[in-house]
Amino acid sequence: MIPPGVIIAAPASGSGKTTVMLGLLRALAEDGLAVQPFKNGPDYIDPAFHRAACGRPSFNLDSWAMDEGLLGAITARGEGADLVLAEGSMGLFDGVASSGASGTGATADLARRMGWPVVLVLDVSGQAQSAAATALGFARLDSALPFAGVILNRVASPRHERLVRVGMAAAGLPVLGALPRRADLVLPERHLGLVQAVEHPDLDRRIADYAAFVRAHVDLHALRRAAAGAGVAAPDGRLPPPPAQRIAIAQDAAFSFLYPHLLQGWRQAGAEILPFSPLADQAPDPAADLVWLPGGYPELHAGTIAAATTCLDALRRHAETRPVHGECGGYMVLGEALIDKDGTAHRMAGLLGLVTSHAQRRLHLGYRRATLAAPIASLAAGIHLSGHEFHYATIVSQVDAALATVTDADGNPVPETGSVRERVTGSFFHLIAAAA
C-alpha cells in the first residue's frame, strides 16, 4: 500500500515551496517518520535535495510524459513509508494543454490523480487580508482538487500574520503554518534552477536550519492529519527496462541530470550500472555495453573536460565497437566543440559533427515527443519517446543525420532533432519514458 500524502504547491515559482519541502522532510524524518518524497514534473535537481533531507530517494512523477502504469510503478517506491510528501512545480495549475489520454503535467493534475491534498505555500508579502482571495481562488477553481490548507510565507510581523489569518478564517481556509521573512534561508540558483545538491559543502546544516524553522512555525500534526490519497499502486506498472546490460554512466558535477526512475528501473531489471567521472578524467569501464552521458553543466567545466584526455580517448575507442549516447550536456560533449559563455571554444570528443555555444544563449524549454530514426542501444528505430528539453545552448553547426523526429507538447515540429553517426547518438531532450 502507498501511504497517504500531501503535495506542497504554490501559486507561482519563487514562492518558497522548495525551502518548505526540505524543512518538512527533515523535520518529519527527525520525528522518526519514513517520508517518501516525489517531485512533480521534469525537474532534474530537486530530487537530490529531497534525498539529502530525508534519506530516501526521490522520484519524478509526470502526468504528461508518463502513462498510468509508469505513474503507478513509480508511486510504488513509497510502499513501506509512513507518509508521502510531493513537491509541485511552477504554479499549481501550470501545465500544457491536455491532449488525448495524456495529462497536463500540472501539479493540480497529479493531486487529482493521486488524491494527495494540496498545501499551498503562499507568499503574503505586500498584502494582508487580500491574500485570502488568492488562496480561495486556488482552492475553489477546480472542485475535484483536494485542498488541505495554506502555509503563509514571508510574513513581516505578528500583526501582519494576524491580519492574514483573519482573511483566511473569513474564507474558511485552514492555516497550517506561518513562516516569518528570512532572507538567509534561500538556496542559490543558476540558469537551470537551484545549484546542485552535490555543490553545497554545508547542505546538511542548511537543511537542518530549514527543519528548525519549519518546526517552529508549522503545525506538523495538522499537516499529517491532512494527508490522504494514493492507496494501491497500479498492479501492472513497470519501470522502464534498461537499454543495455552493462551501462557506464558519467556521474559528477558536470553530468547528473538523469531521472531517478530510469536508474531504478534499469537496476531492478538486472542491469549493471558502472559510474565514471569525466571531471576526474576517468575512463568508462571497458566492459560496458553502452556509455551514457547524462545532462548537467559541462559548460561550467568545459576546460577540464577538454583536458580529460584519458576519458575522451576511451569514449572514442568505445564508439568504434559499441554505442555511446549523450543527453543535452552529454550530447554537447560528444560534439566537436563547446563554446563557453565567454566565447572560448573547447574541443570535445569529436564523435558527432556538432558545435554548440553558450555565448549565444537562447532558452529551449518544454516537453518533447520523439520517434527514433536510428536506435539508441536496444531502443530500436521507430520507438516513441517522451521527454523534456531545458537548456540555453545554441547549435552553431550540425552535420550528422537526425536521430529522431521531434515535436513539442502541441505537436509542432522541433528543429533540435538530435544526431546519429554510426554507433554514437545524442539529443537535447532528456528521456522520461519509451513506448513501441
C-alpha positions in Angstrom: 0.0 0.0 0.0 1.1 3.5 -0.8 0.9 5.8 2.3 -1.3 8.9 2.4 0.4 12.1 1.4 0.2 15.8 0.5 1.5 18.0 -2.3 3.5 21.1 -1.4 2.4 23.6 -4.1 2.4 27.4 -4.7 0.7 30.0 -6.9 4.0 30.6 -8.8 7.7 29.7 -8.9 9.7 31.6 -6.3 7.1 31.3 -3.5 9.3 29.3 -1.2 7.9 25.8 -1.7 11.3 24.1 -2.0 12.5 25.5 1.3 9.3 24.4 2.9 9.5 21.0 1.3 13.1 20.4 2.6 12.3 21.7 6.0 9.2 19.4 6.3 11.1 16.4 5.0 13.9 16.8 7.6 11.6 17.7 10.5 9.3 14.7 9.9 12.3 12.4 9.5 13.8 13.7 12.8 10.4 12.7 14.3 11.1 9.1 13.3 8.8 9.0 10.2 9.8 7.3 6.9 8.8 10.0 4.5 8.7 9.3 0.7 9.4 12.3 -1.4 8.3 12.9 -5.0 8.7 15.8 -7.4 6.0 16.8 -9.9 7.3 17.3 -13.4 10.6 17.1 -15.2 12.9 18.6 -12.6 16.5 17.2 -12.6 17.7 19.0 -9.5 15.2 18.9 -6.6 15.1 15.1 -6.1 18.8 15.2 -4.9 17.9 17.8 -2.3 14.9 15.7 -1.2 17.1 12.7 -0.7 19.6 14.7 1.3 16.8 16.0 3.5 15.1 12.6 4.4 17.4 9.8 3.3 15.0 8.2 0.8 15.4 8.5 -2.9 13.0 10.9 -4.6 11.3 10.3 -7.9 9.7 12.5 -10.6 6.0 12.0 -11.4 4.7 13.5 -14.6 1.1 13.1 -15.9 2.1 14.3 -19.4 5.1 12.2 -20.1 4.1 9.1 -18.1 1.2 6.7 -18.6 -0.8 5.3 -15.7 1.3 2.1 -15.5 4.5 4.1 -15.1 3.0 6.5 -12.6 1.8 3.5 -10.6 5.2 1.8 -10.8 7.0 5.0 -9.5 4.5 5.7 -6.7 5.1 2.1 -5.6 8.5 3.4 -4.4 6.6 4.8 -1.5 5.5 1.4 -0.2 6.7 0.9 3.4 6.9 4.7 4.1 4.7 6.4 6.7 3.9 9.5 4.6 4.3 10.9 1.1 5.4 14.5 0.5 5.3 15.6 -3.1 6.7 18.9 -4.3 4.9 20.7 -7.0 6.3 22.6 -10.0 5.8 26.2 -11.1 2.2 27.4 -10.2 -0.4 24.8 -9.1 -2.3 24.8 -12.3 0.6 25.4 -14.7 1.0 22.8 -17.4 0.3 22.1 -21.1 -2.9 21.8 -22.9 -4.4 18.3 -22.3 -4.3 16.0 -25.4 -6.0 12.6 -25.6 -5.3 10.4 -22.6 -2.3 12.5 -21.5 -2.5 14.8 -18.6 -1.3 18.3 -18.4 1.8 17.8 -16.3 0.5 20.4 -13.8 0.8 19.8 -10.1 -3.0 20.0 -9.8 -3.3 17.2 -12.3 -1.1 15.0 -10.1 -3.0 15.9 -7.0 -6.3 14.9 -8.5 -4.9 11.6 -9.8 -3.3 10.6 -6.6 -5.8 12.1 -4.2 -3.0 14.0 -2.3 -4.4 17.2 -0.8 -2.7 20.5 -1.8 -0.8 22.5 0.8 -0.5 25.9 -0.8 2.7 27.9 0.1 1.6 31.5 -0.2 3.9 34.4 -0.3 2.0 37.1 1.6 4.5 39.9 1.3 2.8 43.1 0.3 -0.7 42.1 1.3 -2.8 41.1 4.3 -6.5 40.1 4.2 -6.3 40.2 0.4 -4.1 37.1 0.4 -7.2 35.1 1.2 -8.7 36.0 -2.2 -5.7 34.4 -3.9 -5.8 31.3 -1.8 -9.6 30.9 -2.2 -9.2 31.1 -5.9 -6.7 28.3 -5.9 -8.8 26.2 -3.5 -12.1 26.7 -5.5 -11.0 26.8 -9.2 -11.3 23.1 -9.5 -13.9 21.4 -7.3 -12.2 18.0 -7.9 -8.9 19.2 -6.4 -8.3 18.0 -2.8 -7.2 21.0 -0.8 -5.7 20.8 2.7 -4.9 24.5 3.5 -2.1 27.1 3.3 1.3 27.8 4.7 1.9 31.6 4.9 5.4 32.6 3.8 7.4 35.8 4.2 5.3 37.1 7.0 6.5 40.6 8.0 5.4 40.7 11.7 3.0 39.3 14.2 0.4 41.9 13.3 0.8 41.0 9.6 0.2 37.4 10.4 -2.9 38.2 12.5 -4.4 40.2 9.6 -3.7 37.5 7.0 -5.2 34.9 9.3 -8.3 37.0 9.7 -8.8 36.9 5.9 -8.2 33.1 5.7 -10.7 32.5 8.5 -13.3 34.5 6.7 -12.6 32.4 3.6 -12.8 29.2 5.5 -9.3 28.2 4.7 -7.1 26.3 7.2 -3.7 27.9 8.0 -1.2 25.1 8.7 1.7 27.5 9.4 3.1 31.0 9.1 6.8 31.5 8.3 8.4 34.8 9.1 10.5 36.5 6.4 14.1 35.1 6.5 16.5 36.3 3.8 19.2 33.9 4.9 17.1 30.8 4.2 17.5 30.9 0.4 19.3 28.4 -1.8 21.5 29.8 -4.6 20.3 29.4 -8.1 21.7 29.3 -11.6 20.1 29.2 -15.1 18.6 25.7 -14.8 17.3 26.1 -11.3 18.9 25.5 -7.9 22.7 25.0 -7.7 23.0 21.2 -7.4 23.0 19.4 -4.1 26.5 18.0 -4.6 27.9 21.5 -4.9 26.8 22.6 -1.4 29.5 21.7 1.2 27.2 22.9 4.0 23.9 21.4 2.7 23.2 19.3 5.7 23.5 22.3 8.0 21.2 24.4 5.7 18.6 21.7 5.7 18.8 21.4 9.5 18.2 25.1 9.7 15.1 24.8 7.4 13.8 22.0 9.6 14.1 24.0 12.8 12.5 27.0 11.1 9.6 24.9 9.8 9.1 23.0 13.1 8.8 26.3 15.0 6.2 27.8 12.6 4.2 24.9 11.0 1.7 22.6 12.7 3.2 19.3 11.7 0.5 17.3 13.4 -2.2 19.1 11.3 -0.2 18.5 8.2 0.0 14.8 8.9 -3.8 14.7 9.6 -4.5 16.3 6.2 -2.6 13.6 4.3 -4.8 11.3 2.1 -5.0 9.5 -1.2 -2.7 7.1 -3.1 -3.6 3.6 -1.8 -2.6 0.7 -4.1 -0.2 1.2 -7.0 -1.1 0.1 -10.5 -0.5 -3.7 -10.3 0.7 -3.9 -13.9 3.0 -0.9 -13.7 6.6 -1.4 -14.8 9.6 0.9 -14.6 11.5 1.4 -17.9 13.8 -1.5 -18.9 17.5 -0.9 -19.5 18.9 -0.1 -22.9 21.8 -2.4 -22.3 23.1 -4.9 -19.7 26.2 -3.1 -18.6 25.8 0.7 -18.7 28.7 3.1 -18.0 27.2 6.4 -16.8 29.0 9.6 -16.3 28.3 10.9 -12.8 29.8 14.0 -11.4 29.1 17.8 -11.0 29.0 18.1 -14.8 26.8 15.1 -15.6 24.0 14.4 -13.1 20.6 15.0 -14.9 19.3 11.5 -15.3 15.8 10.8 -14.0 15.9 8.6 -10.9 13.1 6.3 -12.1 15.2 5.3 -15.1 18.2 4.3 -12.9 15.9 2.4 -10.5 14.2 0.6 -13.4 17.5 -0.3 -15.1 18.9 -1.7 -11.8 15.7 -3.5 -11.0 15.8 -5.3 -14.3 19.3 -6.5 -13.6 21.4 -4.0 -15.5 24.9 -3.2 -14.1 25.4 0.5 -13.6 29.1 1.5 -13.9 29.7 5.1 -12.9 32.7 7.1 -14.0 33.7 10.8 -13.7 34.9 12.7 -16.8 35.9 15.6 -14.5 38.3 13.2 -12.7 39.5 12.0 -16.2 38.2 8.5 -15.6 37.6 6.2 -18.5 34.3 4.4 -18.7 34.5 0.7 -17.9 35.9 -1.1 -21.0 33.4 -4.0 -20.3 30.4 -1.7 -20.7 27.9 -2.4 -23.5 26.8 1.2 -23.6 28.2 4.5 -22.4 25.6 7.1 -21.4 26.5 10.8 -20.8 23.6 12.5 -19.0 22.9 16.2 -19.0 24.3 18.6 -16.4 26.6 21.6 -16.5 29.5 20.7 -18.8 29.6 24.4 -19.9 30.9 25.3 -16.5 33.7 22.7 -16.7 34.5 22.8 -20.4 38.2 23.4 -19.9 38.5 20.5 -17.5 36.6 18.2 -19.8 38.7 19.2 -22.9 41.8 18.3 -20.9 40.4 14.9 -19.8 42.3 13.0 -22.5 42.1 9.6 -20.8 38.3 9.9 -20.7 37.8 11.3 -24.2 40.2 8.8 -25.8 38.3 6.0 -24.1 35.0 7.3 -25.4 36.4 7.3 -28.9 37.7 3.7 -28.5 34.4 2.6 -27.1 32.5 4.1 -30.1 34.5 2.0 -32.5 32.6 -1.1 -31.5 29.7 -0.2 -29.1 27.1 2.5 -28.6 27.6 5.9 -26.9 24.7 8.2 -26.1 24.6 11.7 -24.8 21.7 13.8 -23.4 21.7 17.6 -23.5 25.1 18.4 -21.8 26.3 14.9 -22.7 25.3 15.5 -26.3 27.4 18.7 -26.4 30.4 16.8 -25.1 30.1 14.2 -27.8 30.4 17.0 -30.4 33.4 18.7 -32.0 33.5 21.7 -29.7 31.7 23.5 -26.9 31.8 27.3 -26.8 31.5 28.7 -23.2 29.8 31.9 -22.2 33.0 33.9 -22.7 33.2 32.8 -26.3 36.1 30.3 -25.8 35.9 27.1 -27.9 36.8 23.9 -26.1 37.5 20.8 -28.1 35.2 17.9 -27.1 35.1 14.2 -28.0 34.5 14.8 -31.8 32.3 11.8 -32.1 29.5 13.9 -33.6 29.7 16.8 -36.0 28.2 19.2 -33.6 29.4 22.6 -32.3 27.3 24.3 -29.5 27.6 27.7 -27.9 26.7 29.2 -24.6 27.9 32.6 -25.8 24.8 32.8 -27.9 22.2 32.0 -25.2 18.6 31.1 -26.1 16.2 29.3 -23.9 14.9 25.9 -25.2 12.2 24.6 -22.8 9.3 22.2 -23.0 8.0 18.7 -23.3 9.1 16.6 -26.3 7.8 13.6 -28.2 10.3 11.8 -30.4 10.2 8.9 -32.8 13.6 7.4 -33.3 15.0 7.2 -36.8 18.0 5.2 -35.5 18.5 3.0 -32.5 19.9 4.1 -29.1 21.5 0.8 -28.0 18.4 -1.6 -27.6 15.9 1.3 -28.1 15.0 0.4 -31.6 14.3 2.8 -34.5 10.6 3.6 -34.6 10.2 3.6 -30.8 8.3 6.7 -29.4 10.0 8.6 -26.6 8.6 11.2 -24.2 10.9 13.6 -22.6 11.8 17.2 -21.8 14.2 19.8 -23.0 15.7 22.6 -20.9 18.9 24.4 -21.9 20.3 27.7 -23.2 22.8 26.3 -25.7 22.5 27.1 -29.4 23.7 24.9 -32.2 26.4 26.6 -34.3 26.8 23.7 -36.7 25.4 20.2 -37.0 26.3 17.8 -39.9 25.1 14.4 -38.9 21.8 12.7 -39.7 18.8 13.4 -37.4 18.4 10.9 -34.5 14.6 11.4 -34.3 11.6 13.3 -35.5 10.8 15.6 -32.6 7.7 17.6 -31.7 6.7 19.8 -28.7 3.7 19.2 -26.4 1.3 20.8 -29.0 2.6 18.6 -31.9 4.7 21.3 -33.5 8.0 20.2 -35.1 11.1 20.9 -33.1 14.3 21.7 -35.1 16.6 20.1 -32.5 16.3 16.5 -33.7 19.5 15.1 -32.2 22.3 13.4 -34.2 23.5 10.0 -35.1 26.8 8.9 -36.6 27.3 5.1 -36.7 27.1 3.9 -33.1 27.1 7.4 -31.5 23.8 9.2 -30.7 22.8 12.3 -28.9 19.9 14.7 -28.3 18.9 17.7 -26.4 15.8 16.1 -24.9 16.0 14.1 -21.7 14.4 10.7 -21.9 11.5 10.1 -19.5 9.7 7.1 -21.0 9.6 5.0 -24.1 6.9 3.0 -25.9 6.7 1.0 -29.1 
